[in-house]
């Protein structure tokens, strides 16, 4: 099944290239005046959106929601089974945080599952699982806003209804569903059960690490539209007094939208004790709770293939894992010394177990054999994983922010947001290199579902 539409929009651009180039340059100007930046620099993007066919989108929705259900089942097994828990090898302090089960039932409230999608066949392989720190919702919003003003949008609109994704109000709706679920718990040990249907919400992170202050502000405004007092809060300045978690300037917080990833919290434990104390006492509702670390840690890729995982999953779940989860191993000294690993560098990539933003990765195919073997030796027994390298699907696109724009071939990655287990949106990225990273030559694309008009 063809998942995307590519030839038709390119033909429209080439039919009147000068007019589309002018439209593309106007979009670039709009984006540069907007809020979609990374470390203060406006993002690059392809003029052609990633157009999903209606049928292709439906297949993607079905497949990724199935993946979410498997991940939730794995978290549940971690919580109830000490033997299974031991496979992860988390430090005792982190394990204790994870085992403090939330009072709501949705164990993975928000995630972005990044995949390498073959747009010709619909087959895909996972790249990584992102939980509470999932980002780029603001980039999506800005791309959708400016795309609607392009010539390409108006020309495609003659034939198709173009569906794009709203990722702020939809998350608030899911967040409030989880909040109401938490309030109904019979065994809530804290003081939140009587605080009403609309909580005071803090969007919490180490703010210098946050992907975008504009994104946090957009979420704050979305919570306010829903009637919730809302604040963007630096996690290290939170206070815990009289059974209440407070912002730096004294606002009581009922519920936290956690954007601070667990590894950053663990690295700053002494600086976030008020936050952690309120969470331990159940005097704030943490969405998502620390059990999401089971999904975020890349060791899960190996554990999904473990016989102990297969034993509690259904047959169709194990077939799903075999089809979509690449081979992964902890990079022990023994694994690093395997002749196949040392020799066939094109087949492998090294990644830190618990990181984000593509930091510290080493793809064998972009290194000499000597460099690859040196990295194997340096990273063995240092909390790295060895993973099968998946060759990304390539498409052509054009960026009109260059002096001489030209069609280029790009490697593609598709990120799928799931809110409460429901597909909420798609985040499309591409790079001229096989490694798609915001730290490198990443270009983003508007994600659009095409529904053919029957005129």
Secondary structure, DSSP 8 states (H G I E B T S, - for coil): ---B--HHHHHHHHHTHHHHHHHHHHHHHHHHHSS-EETTEE-EE-SS-EEEEHHHHHHHHHHHHHHHHHHHHHHHHHHH-HHHHTTT---HHHHHHHHS--SSS-S--EEEEEEEE-TTT--EEEEEEE-TT---HHHHHHHHHHHTTSHHHHHHTTTEEEE----SHHHHHHHHHHHHHHHT-TT--SS-TTS-SS--EEEEE-TTT-S-HHHHHHHHHHHHHTT--EEEEEGGG-EEETTEEE-TT--EESEEEE-S-HHHHHHTGGG-HHHHHHHHTT-SEEES-GGGHHHHSTHHHHHTTSHHHHHHS-HHHHHHHHHHS--EEE--HHHHT-HHHHH-GGGEEEEESS--TTTT-EEGGGS-HHHHHHHHHHHTTSSEEEEE-----EEEE--TTSTT---EEEEEEEEEEEETTEEEEEEEEEESSSS--TTTTEEEE-EEEEEE---
